[in-house]
Every structure is written in structure tokens, then in C-alpha cells.
Amino acid sequence: MVEITEDTQNDFTTFKCSGDLIEQELLDVIRSFYKGSPTKYTLWYLDGLSAESISTDALKRIFQIIRSRGDPRKDGRTAIVAPLDLE
């Protein structure tokens, strides 16, 4: 599951990922976010994801896509927070 919180006043979006998340779900969220007017700042919080729900390689591919689509967010920043060692 991906819970999205957008703070338009501060141009900031938080993506809280948890549970039995699959790669396609993350890709759909990414496409939707960059299709519109993405906020300048984003935070990806990977709350308790495990190797059973999504692989480390899949996460690497997903974040490469995020990095490659960052052009509309001039001077934007993305942070990734993962509380578990696996992530």
C-alpha cells in the first residue's frame, strides 16, 4: 500500500509505503505523480517493507526511474527513509 500526503503550501509530497507492496503498484504511483505537476520535494518512507513484498533490485529499478523523471522538478529533492536494514 502507498499512502500519499501532499502539502501544496510547501511543495512537498510524502509517499508512505508499507505492507504487501508490489513493484507494479509503485510504478503506477510514480507514473501518476510525474504525469501531473509533481511537487518539488518528495519523501519516500518505506515502512516495514520486506524482501517478501518487494525485492531490493526492484526498489533500485524504481528509484532509477524516479531519478530519470525528475526534470520537471527543477532544484527538487527526493529523500528515501527505510527503518529496516534490509531496505
Order of alpha helices (4+ residues) and beta strands (2+ residues): beta-beta-alpha-beta-alpha-beta
